[in-house]
Amino acid sequence: MRIFGIGIDIVDTERIARSIDEFGDRFLERVFTASEREYCGRMNYAERHYAARFAAKEAIAKALGIGIGASLGWKDMEILRTDSGKPYLLLRGNGKAFADQNGINEVLISLSHSDDHAAANAVAICQQEGKKNSGTPP
């Protein structure tokens, strides 16, 4: 086992609240999966939970070293929770393809939020030896 990459991000909760107010469902549907919207939408202070997931997606992109765009879409990453509340990542689409090509079998994530900020970190883990992260995308 080895670390492929790590990422961290912090988001101003008010920035996410403004995006939701200004763009509404258009913003939410572009960035978050249906299950993420369902979870956050039923929470008090939904913007805090959206901000934590936004930060997680940014941190994951950094851990993978590819950024969000053509190689990795917002909804290629889905932040879910176990029954005990532990967050975990489900990759699909281009994100899954990138992980498979680079021997990444798991991306560990941690989320935190307060009234004003949300933060997340991500650690991409490989089980296979031989694939080295040179710090630049392949």
CYANA upper distance limits for C-alpha pairs under 8 A (distance plus 0.5 A):
  1 MET  CA    125 ILE  CA      7.35
  1 MET  CA    126 CYS  CA      6.07
  1 MET  CA    127 GLN  CA      4.79
  1 MET  CA    128 GLN  CA      7.14
  1 MET  CA    129 GLU  CA      7.86
  2 ARG  CA    125 ILE  CA      6.29
  2 ARG  CA    126 CYS  CA      5.81
  2 ARG  CA    127 GLN  CA      6.96
  2 ARG  CA    128 GLN  CA      8.40
  2 ARG  CA    129 GLU  CA      8.13
  3 ILE  CA    123 VAL  CA      7.45
  3 ILE  CA    124 ALA  CA      6.44
  3 ILE  CA    125 ILE  CA      5.15
  3 ILE  CA    126 CYS  CA      6.62
  4 PHE  CA     63 ALA  CA      7.89
  4 PHE  CA     64 LEU  CA      7.85
  4 PHE  CA    104 ILE  CA      7.77
  4 PHE  CA    123 VAL  CA      8.12
  4 PHE  CA    124 ALA  CA      5.81
  4 PHE  CA    125 ILE  CA      5.99
  4 PHE  CA    126 CYS  CA      6.63
  4 PHE  CA    132 LYS  CA      7.83
  4 PHE  CA    133 ASN  CA      6.42
  5 GLY  CA     62 LYS  CA      8.10
  5 GLY  CA     63 ALA  CA      4.90
  5 GLY  CA     64 LEU  CA      6.49
  5 GLY  CA     65 GLY  CA      7.63
  5 GLY  CA    123 VAL  CA      6.46
  5 GLY  CA    124 ALA  CA      5.79
  5 GLY  CA    125 ILE  CA      7.93
  5 GLY  CA    133 ASN  CA      7.99
  6 ILE  CA     59 ALA  CA      8.14
  6 ILE  CA     60 ILE  CA      8.25
  6 ILE  CA     62 LYS  CA      7.18
  6 ILE  CA     63 ALA  CA      4.55
  6 ILE  CA     64 LEU  CA      8.01
  6 ILE  CA    121 ASN  CA      7.91
  6 ILE  CA    122 ALA  CA      6.09
  6 ILE  CA    123 VAL  CA      4.97
  6 ILE  CA    124 ALA  CA      6.74
  7 GLY  CA     58 GLU  CA      8.31
  7 GLY  CA     59 ALA  CA      4.87
  7 GLY  CA     60 ILE  CA      6.55
  7 GLY  CA     61 ALA  CA      7.85
  7 GLY  CA     62 LYS  CA      5.21
  7 GLY  CA     63 ALA  CA      4.83
  7 GLY  CA    121 ASN  CA      5.99
  7 GLY  CA    122 ALA  CA      5.58
  7 GLY  CA    123 VAL  CA      7.04
  8 ILE  CA     55 ALA  CA      8.30
  8 ILE  CA     56 ALA  CA      8.25
  8 ILE  CA     58 GLU  CA      8.01
  8 ILE  CA     59 ALA  CA      5.02
  8 ILE  CA     60 ILE  CA      8.34
  8 ILE  CA     62 LYS  CA      7.76
  8 ILE  CA     63 ALA  CA      8.44
  8 ILE  CA    119 ALA  CA      7.94
  8 ILE  CA    120 ALA  CA      6.20
  8 ILE  CA    121 ASN  CA      4.70
  8 ILE  CA    122 ALA  CA      6.87
  9 ASP  CA     55 ALA  CA      5.74
  9 ASP  CA     56 ALA  CA      7.50
  9 ASP  CA     58 GLU  CA      6.69
  9 ASP  CA     59 ALA  CA      5.72
  9 ASP  CA    119 ALA  CA      6.13
  9 ASP  CA    120 ALA  CA      6.04
  9 ASP  CA    121 ASN  CA      6.99
 10 ILE  CA     55 ALA  CA      6.26
 10 ILE  CA    117 HIS  CA      7.27
 10 ILE  CA    118 ALA  CA      6.11
 10 ILE  CA    119 ALA  CA      4.73
 10 ILE  CA    120 ALA  CA      7.09
 11 VAL  CA     15 ARG  CA      8.09
 11 VAL  CA     16 ILE  CA      8.48
 11 VAL  CA     51 ALA  CA      6.72
 11 VAL  CA     52 ALA  CA      7.99
 11 VAL  CA     54 PHE  CA      8.08
 11 VAL  CA     55 ALA  CA      6.37
 11 VAL  CA    117 HIS  CA      6.07
 11 VAL  CA    118 ALA  CA      5.70
 11 VAL  CA    119 ALA  CA      6.77
 12 ASP  CA     16 ILE  CA      7.51
 12 ASP  CA     51 ALA  CA      7.89
 12 ASP  CA    116 ASP  CA      6.51
 12 ASP  CA    117 HIS  CA      5.16
 12 ASP  CA    118 ALA  CA      7.07
 13 THR  CA     17 ALA  CA      6.82
 13 THR  CA     47 GLU  CA      6.83
 13 THR  CA     48 ARG  CA      6.29
 13 THR  CA     51 ALA  CA      6.11
 13 THR  CA    115 ASP  CA      7.75
 13 THR  CA    116 ASP  CA      5.69
 13 THR  CA    117 HIS  CA      5.48
 13 THR  CA    118 ALA  CA      6.86
 14 GLU  CA     18 ARG  CA      6.55
 14 GLU  CA     47 GLU  CA      8.23
 14 GLU  CA    116 ASP  CA      7.21
 15 ARG  CA     19 SER  CA      6.81
 16 ILE  CA     20 ILE  CA      6.70
 16 ILE  CA     47 GLU  CA      6.75
 16 ILE  CA     50 TYR  CA      7.74
 16 ILE  CA     51 ALA  CA      6.47
 17 ALA  CA     21 ASP  CA      6.65
 17 ALA  CA     47 GLU  CA      5.94
 18 ARG  CA     22 GLU  CA      6.41
 19 SER  CA     23 PHE  CA      6.15
 19 SER  CA     24 GLY  CA      7.58
 19 SER  CA     27 PHE  CA      7.33
 20 ILE  CA     24 GLY  CA      5.05
 20 ILE  CA     25 ASP  CA      7.83
 20 ILE  CA     27 PHE  CA      6.99
 20 ILE  CA     28 LEU  CA      7.48
 23 PHE  CA     27 PHE  CA      5.91
 24 GLY  CA     28 LEU  CA      6.98
 25 ASP  CA     29 GLU  CA      6.19
 26 ARG  CA     30 ARG  CA      6.67
 27 PHE  CA     31 VAL  CA      6.82
 28 LEU  CA     32 PHE  CA      6.07
 28 LEU  CA     37 ARG  CA      7.65
 29 GLU  CA     33 THR  CA      7.25
 29 GLU  CA     34 ALA  CA      8.07
 30 ARG  CA     74 TRP  CA      7.70
 30 ARG  CA     75 LYS  CA      8.01
 31 VAL  CA     54 PHE  CA      8.30
 31 VAL  CA     74 TRP  CA      5.59
 31 VAL  CA     75 LYS  CA      6.62
 32 PHE  CA     36 GLU  CA      6.31
 32 PHE  CA     37 ARG  CA      6.67
 32 PHE  CA     74 TRP  CA      7.39
 32 PHE  CA     75 LYS  CA      6.47
 32 PHE  CA     78 GLU  CA      7.99
 33 THR  CA     37 ARG  CA      6.73
 33 THR  CA     75 LYS  CA      6.34
 33 THR  CA     78 GLU  CA      7.01
 34 ALA  CA     38 GLU  CA      6.58
 35 SER  CA     39 TYR  CA      6.62
 36 GLU  CA     40 CYS  CA      6.58
 36 GLU  CA     78 GLU  CA      7.69
 36 GLU  CA     79 ILE  CA      7.33
 36 GLU  CA     80 LEU  CA      7.74
 37 ARG  CA     41 GLY  CA      6.13
 38 GLU  CA     42 ARG  CA      6.96
 39 TYR  CA     43 MET  CA      7.34
 40 CYS  CA     46 ALA  CA      5.63
 40 CYS  CA     47 GLU  CA      8.16
 40 CYS  CA     49 HIS  CA      6.11
 40 CYS  CA     50 TYR  CA      6.66
 41 GLY  CA     46 ALA  CA      6.18
 42 ARG  CA     46 ALA  CA      7.70
 43 MET  CA     49 HIS  CA      8.18
 45 TYR  CA     49 HIS  CA      7.84
 46 ALA  CA     50 TYR  CA      6.74
 47 GLU  CA     51 ALA  CA      6.40
 48 ARG  CA     52 ALA  CA      6.74
 48 ARG  CA    113 HIS  CA      6.82
 48 ARG  CA    114 SER  CA      7.75
 48 ARG  CA    115 ASP  CA      7.63
 48 ARG  CA    117 HIS  CA      8.03
 48 ARG  CA    118 ALA  CA      7.16
 49 HIS  CA     53 ARG  CA      6.87
 49 HIS  CA    113 HIS  CA      8.07
 50 TYR  CA     54 PHE  CA      6.58
 51 ALA  CA     55 ALA  CA      6.59
 51 ALA  CA    113 HIS  CA      8.44
 51 ALA  CA    117 HIS  CA      8.14
 51 ALA  CA    118 ALA  CA      6.15
 52 ALA  CA     56 ALA  CA      6.63
 52 ALA  CA    111 LEU  CA      6.44
 52 ALA  CA    112 SER  CA      6.96
 52 ALA  CA    113 HIS  CA      6.80
 52 ALA  CA    118 ALA  CA      5.33
 52 ALA  CA    119 ALA  CA      6.43
 52 ALA  CA    120 ALA  CA      7.05
 53 ARG  CA     57 LYS  CA      6.71
 53 ARG  CA     79 ILE  CA      7.01
 53 ARG  CA    111 LEU  CA      8.12
 53 ARG  CA    120 ALA  CA      8.43
 54 PHE  CA     58 GLU  CA      6.90
 55 ALA  CA     59 ALA  CA      6.61
 55 ALA  CA    118 ALA  CA      7.20
 55 ALA  CA    119 ALA  CA      6.24
 55 ALA  CA    120 ALA  CA      5.94
 56 ALA  CA     60 ILE  CA      6.53
 56 ALA  CA     79 ILE  CA      8.29
 56 ALA  CA    109 ILE  CA      7.59
 56 ALA  CA    110 SER  CA      8.17
 56 ALA  CA    111 LEU  CA      7.30
 56 ALA  CA    119 ALA  CA      7.81
 56 ALA  CA    120 ALA  CA      5.37
 56 ALA  CA    121 ASN  CA      6.88
 56 ALA  CA    122 ALA  CA      7.60
 57 LYS  CA     61 ALA  CA      6.72
 57 LYS  CA     74 TRP  CA      7.55
 57 LYS  CA     77 MET  CA      7.10
 58 GLU  CA     62 LYS  CA      6.85
 58 GLU  CA     67 GLY  CA      8.10
 58 GLU  CA     68 ILE  CA      7.99
 59 ALA  CA     63 ALA  CA      6.66
 59 ALA  CA    120 ALA  CA      6.85
 59 ALA  CA    121 ASN  CA      5.96
 59 ALA  CA    122 ALA  CA      6.05
 60 ILE  CA     64 LEU  CA      6.67
 60 ILE  CA    107 VAL  CA      8.07
 60 ILE  CA    109 ILE  CA      8.42
 60 ILE  CA    121 ASN  CA      7.92
 60 ILE  CA    122 ALA  CA      5.86
 60 ILE  CA    123 VAL  CA      8.04
 60 ILE  CA    124 ALA  CA      8.28
 61 ALA  CA     65 GLY  CA      6.49
 61 ALA  CA     66 ILE  CA      6.32
 61 ALA  CA     67 GLY  CA      5.21
 61 ALA  CA     68 ILE  CA      6.64
 61 ALA  CA     72 LEU  CA      8.02
 62 LYS  CA     66 ILE  CA      7.15
 62 LYS  CA     67 GLY  CA      6.60
 63 ALA  CA    122 ALA  CA      6.60
 63 ALA  CA    123 VAL  CA      6.49
 63 ALA  CA    124 ALA  CA      6.35
 64 LEU  CA     99 ALA  CA      8.48
 64 LEU  CA    124 ALA  CA      7.14
 65 GLY  CA    135 GLY  CA      7.72
 65 GLY  CA    136 THR  CA      7.34
 65 GLY  CA    137 PRO  CA      6.52
 66 ILE  CA     71 SER  CA      7.20
 66 ILE  CA     72 LEU  CA      7.65
 66 ILE  CA    137 PRO  CA      6.48
 67 GLY  CA     71 SER  CA      7.90
 67 GLY  CA     72 LEU  CA      7.18
 68 ILE  CA     72 LEU  CA      5.45
 68 ILE  CA     73 GLY  CA      6.22
 68 ILE  CA     74 TRP  CA      7.21
 69 GLY  CA     73 GLY  CA      6.21
 71 SER  CA     94 ASN  CA      6.55
 71 SER  CA     95 GLY  CA      7.84
 72 LEU  CA     76 ASP  CA      6.88
 72 LEU  CA     94 ASN  CA      6.02
 72 LEU  CA     95 GLY  CA      5.89
 73 GLY  CA     77 MET  CA      7.84
 73 GLY  CA     94 ASN  CA      7.74
 73 GLY  CA     95 GLY  CA      7.97
 75 LYS  CA     92 ARG  CA      8.50
 76 ASP  CA     91 LEU  CA      6.14
 76 ASP  CA     92 ARG  CA      5.32
 76 ASP  CA     93 GLY  CA      5.98
 76 ASP  CA     94 ASN  CA      7.03
 76 ASP  CA     95 GLY  CA      6.04
 76 ASP  CA     96 LYS  CA      8.02
 77 MET  CA     89 LEU  CA      7.17
 77 MET  CA     90 LEU  CA      6.47
 77 MET  CA     91 LEU  CA      5.42
 77 MET  CA     92 ARG  CA      7.07
 77 MET  CA     95 GLY  CA      7.49
 78 GLU  CA     89 LEU  CA      6.22
 78 GLU  CA     90 LEU  CA      5.58
 78 GLU  CA     91 LEU  CA      6.95
 79 ILE  CA     87 PRO  CA      7.07
 79 ILE  CA     88 TYR  CA      6.31
 79 ILE  CA     89 LEU  CA      5.43
 79 ILE  CA     90 LEU  CA      7.01
 80 LEU  CA     87 PRO  CA      6.08
 80 LEU  CA     88 TYR  CA      5.85
 80 LEU  CA     89 LEU  CA      6.72
 80 LEU  CA     90 LEU  CA      7.76
 81 ARG  CA     85 GLY  CA      5.70
 81 ARG  CA     86 LYS  CA      5.78
 81 ARG  CA     87 PRO  CA      4.83
 81 ARG  CA     88 TYR  CA      6.36
 82 THR  CA     86 LYS  CA      5.75
 82 THR  CA     87 PRO  CA      6.97
 82 THR  CA     88 TYR  CA      7.89
 87 PRO  CA    109 ILE  CA      7.12
 87 PRO  CA    110 SER  CA      7.17
 87 PRO  CA    111 LEU  CA      7.92
 88 TYR  CA    107 VAL  CA      8.36
 88 TYR  CA    108 LEU  CA      7.18
 88 TYR  CA    109 ILE  CA      6.68
 89 LEU  CA    107 VAL  CA      7.13
 89 LEU  CA    108 LEU  CA      7.83
 89 LEU  CA    109 ILE  CA      7.70
 91 LEU  CA     95 GLY  CA      6.12
 91 LEU  CA     96 LYS  CA      5.48
 92 ARG  CA     96 LYS  CA      5.07
 92 ARG  CA     97 ALA  CA      7.98
 93 GLY  CA     97 ALA  CA      6.81
 94 ASN  CA     98 PHE  CA      6.55
 95 GLY  CA     99 ALA  CA      6.70
 96 LYS  CA    100 ASP  CA      6.57
 97 ALA  CA    101 GLN  CA      6.62
 98 PHE  CA    102 ASN  CA      6.73
 99 ALA  CA    103 GLY  CA      6.50
 99 ALA  CA    104 ILE  CA      5.20
 99 ALA  CA    105 ASN  CA      7.41
100 ASP  CA    104 ILE  CA      6.57
100 ASP  CA    105 ASN  CA      7.87
102 ASN  CA    126 CYS  CA      8.32
102 ASN  CA    131 LYS  CA      7.03
103 GLY  CA    126 CYS  CA      5.90
103 GLY  CA    127 GLN  CA      7.26
103 GLY  CA    128 GLN  CA      6.38
103 GLY  CA    131 LYS  CA      7.64
104 ILE  CA    124 ALA  CA      6.97
104 ILE  CA    125 ILE  CA      6.00
104 ILE  CA    126 CYS  CA      4.82
104 ILE  CA    127 GLN  CA      7.45
104 ILE  CA    128 GLN  CA      8.48
105 ASN  CA    124 ALA  CA      8.38
105 ASN  CA    125 ILE  CA      6.72
105 ASN  CA    126 CYS  CA      6.13
105 ASN  CA    127 GLN  CA      7.08
106 GLU  CA    124 ALA  CA      6.49
106 GLU  CA    125 ILE  CA      5.81
106 GLU  CA    126 CYS  CA      7.56
107 VAL  CA    122 ALA  CA      6.85
107 VAL  CA    123 VAL  CA      5.86
107 VAL  CA    124 ALA  CA      4.74
107 VAL  CA    125 ILE  CA      6.45
108 LEU  CA    122 ALA  CA      5.96
108 LEU  CA    123 VAL  CA      5.63
108 LEU  CA    124 ALA  CA      6.99
108 LEU  CA    125 ILE  CA      8.27
109 ILE  CA    120 ALA  CA      7.45
109 ILE  CA    121 ASN  CA      6.08
109 ILE  CA    122 ALA  CA      4.92
109 ILE  CA    123 VAL  CA      7.09
110 SER  CA    120 ALA  CA      5.94
110 SER  CA    121 ASN  CA      5.94
110 SER  CA    122 ALA  CA      7.18
111 LEU  CA    118 ALA  CA      7.92
111 LEU  CA    119 ALA  CA      6.35
111 LEU  CA    120 ALA  CA      4.91
111 LEU  CA    121 ASN  CA      7.35
112 SER  CA    118 ALA  CA      6.12
112 SER  CA    119 ALA  CA      5.70
112 SER  CA    120 ALA  CA      6.74
113 HIS  CA    117 HIS  CA      6.15
113 HIS  CA    118 ALA  CA      4.50
113 HIS  CA    119 ALA  CA      6.63
114 SER  CA    118 ALA  CA      6.81
